[in-house]
Amino acid sequence: MAHTLKLPPALVQILGLQPTPAVVDTPHYQGFVQEVVQTMQVWGLLDAGGWISLTLEDGESCLPVWSQPHDARAFACGAWATCQPGPIDLSDFLDHWLPAMDSLGVQVSVQPEEANRLLPVPARVLAWHLQVRCVHFPANGLDDASGPVTLSPTGEP
């Protein structure tokens, strides 16, 4: 049986989590959040100049991240063929990366499979979901016998 975390609408608005991108309700996104909390790492791609970012259709920047190095490596083809997966500690990602990205307006693309099919998520939204998952399932507590938790800040299924 799945559980939905529900926040009062006023708190959702104060936290700036509304509207929530539809991508956060997908199994793809939910699986990413669960894996990252379980492994305590996020993976990006590095080239000689540092971490790669992508440009969205609207001209905004987006940081692609993956839950596993092999998924990041699979993305590294064409213009990114020389890139290598690089780990980012989850606590560093939550404490430093996501707040800085949020202040700069840089979004996150979770588990992209192709550069032309990015599903951006605001950094603040991803931070919230990762923090909720960490609080409710610390360390090895991800295999909750009562079922998964749906991480929708509005509590909608």
trRosetta pair geometry for C-beta under 8 A, 3 or more apart (Angstrom, degrees):
i j d omega theta_ij theta_ji phi_ij phi_ji
1 146 6.1 -45 62 176 93 72
1 147 4.5 -148 70 -6 40 150
2 147 4.8 -113 -75 143 39 128
2 148 5.4 -16 -119 69 89 76
2 149 7.1 146 -167 -106 74 21
2 150 5.6 55 167 -31 121 100
3 146 6.8 33 -31 122 120 113
3 147 6.4 138 -12 84 79 101
3 148 7.6 -153 32 106 72 37
3 149 4.9 -31 73 -110 94 73
3 150 7.1 -161 90 15 41 77
4 149 7.3 141 -100 -165 22 66
4 150 4.6 -20 -104 57 76 112
4 152 6.4 -21 -154 44 103 103
4 155 5.4 101 143 -154 117 66
4 156 7.9 -152 -165 64 145 11
4 157 6.5 -87 -80 -87 147 66
5 132 6.2 -162 58 -171 174 138
5 136 7.6 -117 -75 -57 133 153
5 149 6.0 43 -31 179 99 115
5 150 7.2 -156 15 78 73 62
5 151 6.6 13 31 -119 120 46
5 152 7.4 167 59 55 78 55
5 153 7.8 -24 97 -107 103 36
5 155 6.8 -115 101 -96 42 78
6 154 7.9 -14 -136 141 69 31
6 155 3.2 42 -113 -103 84 138
7 11 4.8 -111 169 83 109 120
7 12 5.1 133 95 -58 120 88
7 15 7.8 -22 151 13 161 140
7 17 7.9 60 61 59 150 146
7 153 5.7 -25 24 -173 130 70
7 154 7.4 -67 50 -103 91 22
7 155 6.6 -167 24 -38 55 104
8 11 4.7 87 64 6 86 105
8 12 7.2 -153 93 -8 44 86
9 12 5.5 -53 -147 35 36 115
9 13 6.4 34 156 -18 68 105
9 154 7.5 33 -104 -137 74 79
10 13 5.8 -57 -152 37 31 110
10 14 6.3 33 151 -20 66 107
11 14 5.5 -51 -143 36 34 113
11 15 6.2 28 158 -14 66 108
12 15 6.0 -62 -148 42 26 106
12 17 5.0 -91 -162 64 74 108
12 18 5.1 65 143 -34 108 115
12 153 5.2 133 -124 145 103 106
12 154 5.8 65 -129 -91 161 65
13 16 7.6 35 177 -73 33 32
13 17 7.9 -94 -70 43 19 72
13 18 5.9 -39 -89 32 60 126
15 124 7.6 167 160 163 81 117
15 128 6.6 83 164 -98 135 139
15 153 7.2 -131 82 -162 137 142
16 124 5.8 -9 93 132 116 158
17 20 6.1 9 160 -78 83 93
17 124 7.1 -136 -86 125 69 106
17 125 6.0 120 -135 -105 80 80
17 128 6.0 -15 -98 4 127 172
17 153 4.2 -59 141 116 145 168
17 154 7.7 -166 116 -49 109 75
18 153 7.2 -134 -62 98 77 122
18 154 6.5 90 -98 -74 106 110
20 24 5.5 -75 169 42 109 139
20 25 7.8 95 123 -36 121 96
20 125 6.4 138 -133 -135 78 132
20 152 6.6 143 101 -154 169 77
20 153 5.7 165 -76 39 134 104
20 154 6.1 -135 0 -10 131 109
21 24 5.7 108 74 -12 78 96
21 119 7.4 145 153 169 136 91
21 120 7.4 -150 -107 95 165 59
21 121 5.5 -137 43 -111 144 71
21 122 7.3 159 -19 1 118 83
21 125 6.8 131 16 104 99 173
22 25 6.1 -58 -171 31 54 109
22 26 7.6 63 139 -36 72 98
23 26 5.6 -44 -163 8 49 120
23 28 7.6 -60 -169 76 85 112
23 29 5.4 120 148 -53 79 140
23 110 7.3 152 147 43 128 117
23 119 4.3 140 -102 159 148 128
23 121 6.0 -117 78 -72 127 102
24 29 5.2 -126 -126 127 35 158
24 30 7.9 91 177 -59 53 73
24 121 6.5 107 -65 -122 94 127
24 125 6.4 -103 -72 159 142 125
24 129 6.7 -155 -148 -70 117 147
24 151 6.9 -101 170 97 104 95
24 152 6.8 133 116 -103 112 68
25 29 7.3 45 33 53 19 131
25 30 7.8 9 -166 -44 23 110
25 150 7.6 21 -133 -168 77 108
25 152 6.0 26 -91 -85 94 113
26 29 4.9 92 62 10 87 98
26 30 6.8 -157 94 -2 44 90
27 30 5.5 -59 -138 45 34 112
27 31 5.8 39 160 -24 69 108
28 31 6.2 -59 -151 34 19 109
28 32 6.7 22 150 -20 57 106
28 110 7.4 135 133 110 94 109
28 111 6.0 -147 174 74 98 141
29 32 5.6 -52 -153 31 33 115
29 33 6.6 32 153 -18 66 103
29 110 5.5 78 -117 91 77 151
29 111 7.7 -153 -90 26 47 119
29 119 7.9 -101 -68 107 112 135
29 121 7.4 118 -130 -64 129 147
30 33 5.8 -53 -151 34 32 111
30 34 6.4 29 153 -16 65 108
30 148 7.4 65 169 168 131 142
30 150 7.4 -50 -111 -130 136 58
30 151 6.5 162 -115 24 86 108
31 34 5.7 -56 -146 39 32 111
31 35 6.1 29 158 -17 67 108
31 67 7.5 -119 129 4 78 160
32 35 6.0 -60 -146 39 26 107
32 36 6.2 24 159 -19 65 110
32 66 7.7 -109 -131 -152 107 40
32 67 5.0 -162 -142 -42 64 122
32 110 4.8 131 110 179 175 118
32 111 5.1 -132 -84 -28 127 120
33 36 6.0 -58 -145 36 26 110
33 37 6.5 20 159 -14 62 109
33 126 7.9 -157 -93 -152 99 74
33 129 5.1 -80 -117 142 142 115
33 130 6.1 -143 -143 -85 90 62
33 133 5.3 166 157 -38 106 157
33 151 6.3 -58 97 16 169 162
34 37 6.1 -61 -150 38 27 106
34 38 6.3 26 154 -20 64 111
34 133 6.6 -141 -91 -152 50 142
34 142 6.1 110 -164 -153 94 128
34 148 7.7 -53 -84 -134 140 116
35 38 5.5 -59 -146 38 31 112
35 39 6.1 7 164 0 70 111
35 67 3.7 63 98 177 129 146
35 68 6.9 -56 162 -43 143 90
36 39 6.4 -65 -138 49 26 94
36 40 7.6 92 165 -86 55 11
36 41 6.9 -125 -147 76 68 37
36 42 5.5 18 -135 -81 120 79
36 67 5.0 -108 -59 -117 76 94
36 90 6.2 134 163 -102 91 117
36 130 6.5 -54 100 -119 129 109
37 40 7.2 24 -167 -75 28 53
37 90 7.1 109 -106 -139 43 159
37 130 6.5 175 -70 -152 97 73
37 133 4.5 -126 -52 124 156 120
37 134 5.5 -153 -133 -75 114 68
37 137 6.4 81 132 86 143 109
37 142 6.9 145 98 -85 110 120
38 140 7.9 62 -139 -119 79 52
38 142 5.3 -28 -86 -28 103 158
39 67 6.8 129 28 -179 134 84
39 68 7.8 140 -25 -87 168 67
39 90 7.9 142 92 -42 66 123
40 89 6.9 -9 148 -157 90 67
40 90 4.5 -111 -165 9 56 126
40 91 7.6 0 -168 -20 100 82
41 87 4.8 -37 -161 -156 127 106
41 88 6.6 134 -163 65 70 47
41 89 6.4 -47 -106 -109 71 35
41 90 6.1 -97 -69 -39 23 86
42 65 4.9 -13 177 -169 113 126
42 66 7.5 133 -173 64 65 37
42 67 7.2 -50 -123 -102 56 46
42 87 7.5 125 70 -161 41 57
42 88 4.6 -28 68 64 91 105
42 90 6.3 114 -19 -92 89 66
42 93 5.0 81 17 -85 134 160
43 65 6.5 135 69 -164 47 68
43 66 4.5 -37 70 68 105 88
43 67 7.0 16 17 107 102 3
43 68 6.5 -47 9 96 145 12
43 69 5.2 -169 -123 -86 154 56
43 71 7.3 128 71 64 136 92
43 72 4.5 -117 130 -33 120 142
43 85 5.0 -7 -174 -167 120 108
43 86 6.8 146 -155 70 68 37
43 87 5.9 -39 -98 -99 73 52
43 88 7.1 179 -89 14 22 83
44 51 5.1 4 132 -143 144 107
44 52 7.2 179 166 43 98 72
44 63 6.6 -40 -120 178 125 101
44 64 6.8 127 -138 86 75 66
44 65 5.6 -41 -81 -104 77 72
44 66 7.7 158 -82 20 30 78
44 72 6.8 129 167 -131 8 139
44 85 7.4 144 78 -152 30 58
44 86 5.5 -27 68 63 80 92
44 88 6.0 46 -3 -22 106 121
45 51 7.1 110 75 -154 49 60
45 52 4.7 -20 87 28 103 118
45 64 6.7 10 9 78 108 111
45 72 5.5 -179 -68 -178 85 107
45 75 6.9 -114 -56 86 139 115
45 76 5.7 163 -131 -81 134 109
45 80 6.1 18 154 -172 154 129
45 83 4.1 29 176 163 111 137
45 84 7.1 147 -154 71 67 26
45 85 6.3 -48 -99 -97 61 46
45 86 6.9 122 -134 14 13 90
46 50 6.5 -71 -141 -179 82 26
46 51 5.9 -45 -96 -90 69 49
46 52 7.2 -167 -101 -14 17 83
46 83 6.1 150 71 -157 35 81
46 84 5.5 -28 62 63 92 79
46 85 7.6 55 15 157 87 7
46 86 4.2 61 -22 -26 119 134
47 50 7.2 -7 59 49 66 28
47 52 5.8 66 -4 -61 106 103
47 80 7.1 -116 -64 -141 122 71
47 82 5.9 73 -132 96 98 97
47 83 4.8 -59 -69 -93 85 80
47 84 7.9 139 -86 15 43 69
48 82 7.5 -12 -21 126 94 130
51 63 7.0 6 147 -137 125 108
51 86 7.1 -111 -98 58 84 137
52 64 7.1 -12 95 37 98 105
52 80 6.2 12 -99 -119 174 118
52 83 6.0 -39 -21 -111 137 143
53 61 4.9 12 154 -169 137 106
53 62 6.3 150 -173 71 86 39
53 63 5.2 -50 -113 -88 90 62
53 64 7.6 161 -132 3 40 74
53 106 7.0 -63 -142 -151 140 125
54 61 7.4 134 73 -159 40 57
54 62 4.9 -33 68 69 89 98
54 63 7.8 159 20 -94 78 16
54 64 5.9 56 -7 -32 120 106
54 109 6.7 -14 44 7 130 144
54 112 7.8 -5 2 16 159 172
54 115 6.2 -168 -129 -148 137 90
54 118 6.3 -176 100 -77 146 153
55 59 6.4 -19 -173 -144 107 34
55 60 7.3 150 -155 77 62 31
55 61 6.3 -42 -101 -100 60 53
55 62 7.2 155 -104 18 12 90
56 59 6.9 -38 73 32 75 18
56 60 4.8 -5 40 61 119 83
56 61 7.4 -142 1 -73 90 4
56 62 5.2 91 -47 -26 99 124
56 107 7.1 31 -40 44 141 128
56 118 6.4 -118 -105 83 83 138
56 120 5.9 -24 -91 -39 139 143
60 105 6.5 -101 -144 138 115 103
60 106 7.4 172 169 -116 93 44
60 107 6.4 57 129 4 126 107
60 120 7.7 66 93 -135 123 170
61 104 7.7 -22 57 129 127 114
61 105 7.8 102 44 101 89 78
61 106 4.7 -35 91 -120 106 92
61 107 7.4 165 96 29 54 68
62 106 6.8 168 -95 -172 26 75
62 107 4.8 -24 -111 74 83 89
62 108 6.8 144 -164 -112 77 9
62 109 4.9 57 159 -27 122 105
62 118 5.9 95 115 171 162 149
62 120 5.1 -101 -116 -102 128 112
63 97 7.9 -123 98 177 172 116
63 101 6.5 -80 3 -116 133 140
63 106 6.0 54 -19 154 100 119
63 107 7.5 -167 22 95 71 41
63 108 5.4 -30 66 -112 89 65
63 109 7.0 -171 84 22 37 76
64 72 7.9 141 124 -125 106 84
64 75 6.8 -158 147 153 149 163
64 108 7.9 126 -105 -168 20 59
64 109 4.6 -30 -102 70 68 109
64 112 4.9 -70 -133 23 117 123
64 118 7.3 -100 -89 -120 99 112
65 88 7.7 -63 -130 34 117 132
65 108 5.9 -21 13 -165 118 106
65 109 7.2 150 20 74 66 55
65 110 6.2 -25 69 -111 89 52
65 111 7.7 -31 94 -42 58 46
66 69 7.4 136 93 -90 124 19
66 71 4.1 -174 -165 92 139 113
66 72 4.3 -154 32 -58 140 83
66 75 7.3 -166 -52 -5 136 134
66 85 7.5 -65 56 -129 126 116
66 111 5.5 91 -118 -102 70 58
66 112 8.0 -93 -71 34 91 60
67 71 6.8 39 50 33 65 146
67 111 6.7 -14 -1 -77 91 105
68 71 4.7 90 68 3 90 104
68 72 7.3 -160 95 -4 49 85
69 72 5.5 -55 -151 38 40 112
69 73 6.1 41 152 -22 71 106
69 85 4.0 138 -149 117 85 160
69 87 7.3 -49 -75 -67 107 85
70 73 5.5 -50 -144 37 34 115
70 74 6.4 42 154 -26 64 102
70 85 7.9 -50 -46 -36 21 160
71 74 5.7 -48 -148 30 32 114
71 75 6.9 34 151 -20 60 103
71 111 6.3 -39 162 -137 145 82
72 75 5.8 -57 -160 31 34 113
72 76 6.8 36 147 -27 65 106
72 85 3.9 112 88 -105 132 106
73 76 5.6 -54 -153 26 38 116
73 84 7.7 -1 -100 -147 88 47
73 85 5.3 -63 -54 -31 81 116
74 77 7.9 -26 168 -25 40 108
74 113 7.7 -26 113 -141 116 70
75 80 7.0 -14 126 91 79 145
75 112 6.2 79 -121 91 138 86
75 113 6.9 -134 -93 -142 93 27
75 114 7.9 -155 -131 -82 84 24
75 115 7.7 117 -171 -56 97 77
76 80 4.6 -111 -140 124 64 102
76 81 6.1 120 153 -114 81 25
76 82 7.8 -123 179 52 115 23
76 83 4.3 -138 -130 69 123 102
76 84 7.4 49 -110 -78 171 22
76 85 7.6 -124 -23 -50 136 73
77 80 6.6 23 40 66 23 84
77 81 5.5 33 -144 -85 35 81
78 81 6.3 168 51 -40 18 94
78 115 7.6 -92 61 -1 141 139
79 115 8.0 33 42 -57 115 166
80 83 4.4 -23 -180 4 87 129
80 115 7.9 155 -4 -69 128 129
88 92 6.1 -125 178 83 81 113
88 93 4.9 93 131 -68 117 106
88 97 6.6 25 180 -37 144 156
89 92 4.2 78 69 11 97 110
89 93 6.7 -166 90 -12 47 87
90 93 5.3 -54 -144 36 33 116
90 94 6.2 27 159 -14 67 107
90 130 7.1 -163 -164 -178 107 131
90 134 7.8 159 147 -85 135 129
91 94 5.8 -56 -144 41 31 107
91 95 5.8 14 162 -7 67 116
92 95 6.1 -61 -130 48 25 100
92 96 5.4 -28 -175 30 65 117
92 97 6.6 63 133 -15 74 103
93 96 7.4 -59 -102 55 9 76
93 97 4.6 -35 -140 39 50 130
93 98 6.2 58 158 -24 67 98
93 130 7.7 -74 106 154 115 172
94 97 7.7 20 -14 46 16 89
94 98 6.0 -11 -128 22 33 128
94 127 6.0 124 -137 -140 73 88
94 130 6.0 -142 -90 105 111 132
94 131 6.5 124 -145 -70 131 89
94 134 7.9 -19 -78 -18 161 155
95 99 7.3 -33 166 3 28 121
96 99 6.7 -77 -151 41 16 101
96 100 6.2 7 165 -12 60 117
97 100 6.1 -71 -153 40 23 106
97 101 6.1 19 158 -17 66 112
97 123 7.9 -142 129 -151 74 126
98 101 5.5 -54 -140 39 32 112
98 102 6.2 37 158 -24 65 104
98 108 7.6 -26 -112 -48 89 136
98 123 4.5 170 -157 176 74 104
98 124 7.3 138 166 -79 104 34
98 126 6.4 -140 -124 84 128 102
98 127 4.2 146 145 -74 152 114
99 102 5.6 -52 -147 34 31 114
99 103 6.5 28 156 -17 64 105
99 123 7.6 -167 -62 134 15 129
99 127 7.3 79 -57 -97 63 159
100 103 5.9 -56 -150 37 31 109
100 104 6.4 16 155 -6 65 112
101 104 5.9 -68 -146 47 30 102
101 106 4.1 -89 -155 71 85 104
101 107 7.5 145 163 -73 116 10
101 108 6.9 61 144 -55 158 92
101 123 3.9 151 97 -82 112 156
102 105 7.7 37 -176 -70 28 28
102 106 7.8 -75 -48 51 22 70
102 122 7.0 62 -116 171 86 89
102 123 4.2 -130 -63 78 77 119
102 124 4.7 86 -118 -53 132 87
102 127 7.3 -46 -48 -7 133 139
106 123 6.5 49 84 -41 72 128
107 120 3.8 46 127 -172 146 115
107 121 6.2 151 -175 65 100 32
107 122 5.7 -64 -118 -96 90 37
107 123 6.5 -147 -127 -36 37 74
108 120 6.9 128 64 -153 35 66
108 121 5.2 -35 68 65 89 89
108 122 7.7 21 20 123 87 10
108 123 5.6 108 -23 -92 107 65
108 126 5.0 -21 50 -15 148 158
109 112 4.6 17 140 -46 121 118
109 118 4.3 -59 -119 -156 141 101
109 119 6.3 119 -142 57 81 50
109 120 5.5 -50 -79 -90 78 59
109 121 7.4 143 -96 13 30 79
110 119 6.9 -49 45 79 82 99
110 121 6.0 16 -15 8 111 131
110 126 7.0 171 -65 -109 119 126
112 115 7.0 70 149 -91 136 36
112 117 6.8 156 -155 87 90 72
112 118 5.3 -21 -108 -107 132 72
112 119 7.4 175 -93 22 82 73
113 117 6.6 -18 61 76 84 121
114 117 4.4 53 67 25 103 105
115 118 7.1 -9 -169 -46 37 103
121 125 5.3 -115 173 78 96 121
121 126 5.1 103 114 -52 125 101
122 125 4.6 90 66 2 89 104
122 126 7.3 -166 91 -3 48 83
123 126 5.9 -58 -150 40 35 108
123 127 6.1 39 153 -23 68 107
124 127 5.6 -52 -146 35 30 115
124 128 6.5 33 154 -22 63 104
125 128 5.8 -52 -152 32 31 112
125 129 6.6 26 153 -15 64 106
125 153 7.5 -110 -138 -16 85 136
126 129 5.8 -57 -149 39 34 109
126 130 6.2 30 156 -16 68 108
127 130 6.0 -59 -147 40 28 108
127 131 6.2 26 157 -17 65 110
128 131 5.9 -60 -147 39 27 109
128 132 6.3 27 157 -19 65 107
128 153 6.3 13 131 -80 146 126
129 132 5.8 -53 -144 36 30 110
129 133 6.3 28 157 -16 64 107
129 151 4.7 79 -137 156 96 141
129 153 8.0 -96 -71 -50 79 96
130 133 5.8 -57 -147 39 30 110
130 134 6.3 32 154 -21 65 107
131 134 5.6 -53 -145 36 32 113
131 135 6.3 29 157 -18 65 107
132 135 5.9 -57 -147 37 30 109
132 136 6.2 9 162 -3 66 114
132 149 7.9 -136 140 119 110 137
132 151 5.9 147 84 -134 136 105
133 136 6.3 -66 -139 48 26 98
133 137 5.8 -34 180 40 66 108
133 149 7.6 178 -105 70 71 122
133 151 6.6 -32 -58 -88 96 139
134 137 7.2 -81 -123 64 14 67
134 138 6.3 47 176 -95 60 67
135 138 7.1 -3 -141 -55 17 92
136 141 7.9 -141 132 108 51 123
136 149 6.0 -5 124 4 157 166
137 141 4.5 -157 -157 94 63 92
137 142 4.7 75 172 -89 137 55
137 144 6.7 -98 -101 -39 110 112
137 149 7.7 -160 -33 16 116 127
138 141 5.6 42 58 22 52 124
140 143 7.7 -15 160 14 76 97
141 144 6.8 41 163 -67 80 84
144 147 6.7 -43 102 52 102 24
144 148 7.3 136 57 -91 112 33
144 149 7.5 45 41 -27 154 93
150 157 6.8 19 130 -132 173 54
152 155 6.0 -177 96 -56 100 10
152 156 5.4 -103 143 54 149 64
152 157 7.4 -162 18 -99 155 11
